[in-house]
Amino acid sequence: MLLIFKIVYNAKLQLSNNPTSFPVFSTISRTIPKVGKNQNKKKKKRGKEKTETIFLRLYKSTT
């Protein structure tokens, strides 16, 4: 889990100058802990679906 957070944090630093891609990484860092905390498979799937919908929403809003 720490490795994922490091990658996300580094990506945040690199993309902080680019306003269109910055919010995508902030949502990833917010949703990853929710997925990790739930040990139940159904809950994990729900968390992943949430990230996918956020991704799509952000992608549509930025393009």
NORTA-V768686 format. One record per residue. PSI is psi as a letter, one per 20 degrees, with the letter a starting at -180 (NA if undefined). NEAR is the number of other C-alpha atoms within 10 Angstrom. Layout:
BEGIN
PSI;NEAR, PSI;NEAR
END
This chain:
BEGIN
g;8, h;7, g;8, g;12, h;14, g;11, g;13, g;16, g;15, g;13, h;15, g;19, g;11, h;11, j;16, h;14, h;10, o;10, h;10, h;14, i;16, g;16, h;16, g;20, h;19, h;14, h;14, g;17, h;16, h;11, h;16, g;17, h;13, g;14, g;19, h;13, h;10, o;14, i;9, p;10, h;10, g;9, h;15, g;17, g;12, g;14, g;18, h;15, h;12, g;14, h;18, g;13, h;11, g;16, g;17, g;13, g;12, g;16, g;13, h;9, h;9, h;12, NA;6
END
